[in-house]
Amino acid sequence: MTPSPMRSLALLLMLLLLGGCANRPVNPPIAEADPNTGYRFQVRHAQQAKGKENLVILAFSGGGTRAAAFSYGVLEFLRRTEVVGQEGRTVRLLDTVDVITGVSGGSFTALAYGLYGDRLFAEYEQRFLKRDVQGEIIARTFSPRNWGNLWSLGWGRSELAAELYDEILFQGATFGDLDRGRGPLILASATDISTGARFVFQQNTFDVICSELNAVPLSRAAAASSAVPVVLSPVTINNYGGTCHTRLPGWVKLFTDATDPPRPAARAIRSLRDLQAFGDGANRPYLHLVDGGVSDNVGMRAVLDTLEISQALHEAGAPTPLDGIRRVIVFIVNSMSSPPTDWDKSESPPGTVSILLKSAGVPIDRYSYEAVELLRDMAARWNTLRLIGKSSAMAANKDPVVAAALRVPDAEIYAIDVSFAELRDKEEEAYLNVQPTSFVLPDEAVDRLRAAAGQIIMDSPEFQRLLRDVGARIVADPPRQAAAVGTR
């Protein structure tokens, strides 16, 4: 008997599904947490901080390829910009960077630079920026050869995306490769969808879930950080919390156990408690991670937490992460776009889909603005308290409570805002603002985003203040890239 075409097709599909089932990568457990090893700020800072006066941080926001290209433009600017300090030594600005935080699209640039260093500048365009990554994910999703995998437990569209990211960009690299490298600390972040808490890919977090970060592929961190809810599936990781004798640093109790904790660290305390909550592996054996932009789209929460905790510790007379640091320099690379609408020209309100899309982005965009302003407020507050403490009015003060209230870290904060709104060329700002949040952009848009990043930094009053304060000058003005922009 000749089989019917429908039966043959059904048999073929069944074989594809049975033969294509896949298991998601599993992050391995650890038997004992060791706070003195692993990929974390404390270890990295201890290795590199000797004699350093400046702590330089780049915060790369989310925003798909728009964010990846804009943050890459910042790296390009810092790479080609050399300064001469007061002692006459010439240094590339890029070589002064200590930490890069990355969210969603920005995490790709951060992780790739942490892995490849200067090699990235020869390969990133072709491998990622000028590639239809979004189209390739869609094609793989609809390919019958992947249907079996997509039906597998815990293996969703984000695992498919992670495989692609690994093939085209990360090539099997793990956090162990970053740990063995000498580059800046890279902190990619996602969001725990169950609680809304930030999940930062560093060993501090993995100590709490009793797992080994160094075994985790960079591609999975990038996939988790960019797993847009609904569009992509959450990335699932195993939680072994409670099995490895995790010991949080002693100073944590100063904040989490106090009924009236030190006020400067009020927001940071929430983050510490979120971190502690990950340790309930018995009731939460799995964590499901989505786009980091849901909880912090500019990657500034970790920076603010560190500064707030440092202030509170300084008030209490305890050691802080900023001891010995004279300047905290933060480049907030925010690729948030604000495309105009014509809704208010019509009596009819916008449609349901338009409202849903807009309302999902408004809280994220507003919080991003607040994060930048919080950093600026903190810088102003520290400066004010230092001035009051040094004033003649306080010379006779003998009240220890007042003295403690005026005690802030000695570090000067420089908040360098690298965002589209800072562009002097408003036509260029309008062009960048209409670029979509997707993983494919025209080559022209990629080039103009890269050019704009360097222009914004050069025109930044805060960047110029930094150069004056450290007594540095730029060796040769970096190309203004007017030619690149003018060829559009």
Protein Blocks (a to p, Z undefined) as FASTA:
>chain_A
ZZdfklmmmmmmmmmmmmmgccdddddddfbdcfkgcjdfklmmmmmmgopabdcddddd
eeijmlmmmmmmmmmmmmmpccddfkopacdfklmpfbdcdehjlmmmmmmmmmnmmmlm
mmmmmmmmmccfklmmmmmmmpmklmmmmmpghiafklmmmmmmmmmmnnopafklmmmm
mbdcdddddddfknopacdddfklmmmnopafklpcfklmmmmmmmcghjaccdddddfe
hilopacdfklmmmmmpmbdcfklmmmmmmmmmmmmmmmmmlmmbccdddfklmomnopm
mmmmmmmmmmmmmmnopacfkgoiabdcdddddfbdcdddfklmpfbdcdfklmmmmmmm
mmmmmmmmmmmmmmmmmmmmmmmmmmmmmpmklmmpcbfklmmmmpccfbdcddddddfk
lpmblmlmmmmmmpccdfbdcfklmmmmmmmmmmmmmmpmklmmmmmmnopacfbacdeh
lmmmmmZZ
